[in-house]
Amino acid sequence: MDDGVARIYDCVFAIVILMTAVIVILGHVSSLAVAGSSQELGELASNLLLCLEKKGLLSSMVFSQEYDRIERVVAQVLPPGLGFRISVYTCDWKPLWSVDHQFKSGRTSSALIFLSGYQGEFDPRIVILTLTR
């Protein structure tokens, strides 16, 4: 076999190997990006709940059942394009109320926070914030 033809076969074989490697790497990176975005949504939901609770807003809105106010506050804080659902339960998981804002099925992630009571009264609540793209 001619030396030039052998080099052409070597180049074609090398290109096939490189293309296979690129396809495998791109598939792996894109799966990490999808998982990362869900993780980011969960972290955003958790941070938002913690921030609202540190300021005392979450407890006051939950225990006074200010549905409109909690919807406005969360909608103003979140980036555009995100929908959410806030659900409030008793400590034995009986639903008390829920608020949706542009919530759609799709990629979602949730965070929860446990509120022990409000203004010195023990009245536990579980608040779940679910974000969606």
Secondary structure, 3 states (H helix, E strand, C coil): CCHHHHHHHHHHHHHHHHHHHHHHHHHHHHHHHHHHHHHHHHHHHHHHHHHHHHCCHHHHHHHCCCHHHHHHHHHHHCCCCCEEEEEEEECCCCEEEEEEECCCCCCEEEEEEEEEEECCEEEEEEEEEEEEC
